């Protein structure tokens, strides 16, 4: 059996492209159930919440219905814990930044970008507020930050500039 709160594999190198619409979100994921599971009940869309190694039991909570909790026995156990974003202790990042690790993150970034462009041209928005809305700060110069910066630049120059005259 496999337990995961995510029912798809994500090809993270292309996640930046989904934030600006170069790629559709569905293009960077593959449903887990399309791969290795012979029986539908071998995959559980659940959080593993507790582990009883002595009795070889794993306790789970459904992602879809949090009050649905259950335990299953196991013979062998492999734990893959994932990763958290590193803020490098930059003040304000944890509280104010959008991280880019999941499809939901890319959607949130896309929605905020489009919202800010729309809001910047609304009547009653002064020039200084419009400029603030159109600024984007990318924290992190690793592969994701650099790729997102390039995608954002192309998006603004090729798509947004013709739609939002500022």
N, C-alpha and C positions, 0 to 999 in steps of 0.2 A: 504494500500500500504506500501511497505517497500523499503527504499533506502539504498544502501550500495555500496562502491567502490570495494567490494570483493564479488564474486558470489559463495562463498563456506564457510562452517564452517570448522574450523581448530582445530584439536586435538593437542594443543600445547605441551602436555607432551611428545609426540613422535617426535617432530620436530627435536630434536638433532640427532635422529637415521637416519633421511634423509640426514643429512650433510655428513655422512660417507658411505651411501649406504646400511646400515642394513635394512632400509625400503625404499620402493619406495615412491616418493612424493605423488602419488595418494592414498596411503594407509592411509594418515593422514588427508585427506579432504573428505568432503561430499558436493556435490553440493546443494546449497540452494533450487533450483527448485525441488529437489527430496522430499522435506519435506511438507511444509504447504500451499503452494500457489495453490488455486483452478483454478485461471486464470493466464495465462502467463504474463499479463500486471500488475499483483499485485506486482511484484518484479521489481525494477529499478536498473540497474547497473550504478549508478550515485552517484555523490557527492551532498549532500545537502549543498548549498552555502549560502542560505539566508532564514530567517524565518520571516514571517509577521504574528505575533500573533493576531493582531487586525482584519485582514481580513481572518485569518485561511488559509494562503497559504504558501507552501514551494516551494522554487526555487531550481532547480537542474541543474547540468551540467553532461552530459554523460561522463563516464569513457572512452568509446570507441571513441568518437568524441567530443572533447572539445568545438567546436563551437555550438554543439547542446545543447541548454539551454531551459528549460521549467518550467512552474509553475503548481502545482496541489493543489487542495483544500483538506483540511483534517477536520475531526470531532474531533478525539482524537489524541494526539501526545505523543510518547514515544521517548526519546532521549537517545541513548547509544553511548557514545563518545569514548570508547576504552581507550588506555593508551599509554604513551610514555616511552621509555627506560630511566632509571635513570643512569646517569654517575657518580653520587656521587662526582662531581667536580674533577674527576681524570684528570689531564692535558693530552691532546692529544686524549682522548677516542672519543669525539664527532667527531673530524676531521679524525681519522685514523682507528677506530674500525668498525667491522661488527657487527651489532646487530642481534639478533635471535628472531624475532617476527612473521615472515611471511615465506611462502614457498620461495619467491624470495630471502630472506635473507639466507635461508639454501642452496639454489642453488649457491648463490654468494660465500658463505664460501667453499662449496665443490669445486667449480671451482678454487678458489684461492689455496686451499690445493693441488689439483692435478697439477695445473700450477707450483706451487713452487717445488713440488717433481720432476717434469719433468725438470724444469729449473736448478735445483741443479746438475743434471748429464750431462748437456750440455757441450760440449767442449768449453773451453775458460772461464768457470766459475771457479774462484779460490776458494780454500778451505774455506776461511773466508766468502766469499759471499754465498757459498753453505750452510754453517752452519747457516748464517743469514736467508736464505730462509726456512730452516727447523725448525726454532723456531716459536712456537705459544704461544701467551700470552692470557690467559683468564682473563678478567676483570669481577669480580663478582663471589661470592661464594655462590650464592643462588641455588635453584633447577636447573635452566637452566645451569648455569656455571658448577656446579658439574657434572651434567648428560653429558654435552658436553665434559668435560674433560675425563670422563670414556669412552665415545664412541670414542673419538679421540685416547686415549691410545690403546684401542682394535684394532682400525683401523690400527694404525701404527704397532703394534706388530704382528697382525695376517694377515694383507693384504699387507701393504706397505713394510714391512721389507724384504719380499721375492722377491719383484719386484725391489726395489731400494737399491742396495748394496752400503752403504756409510761407 
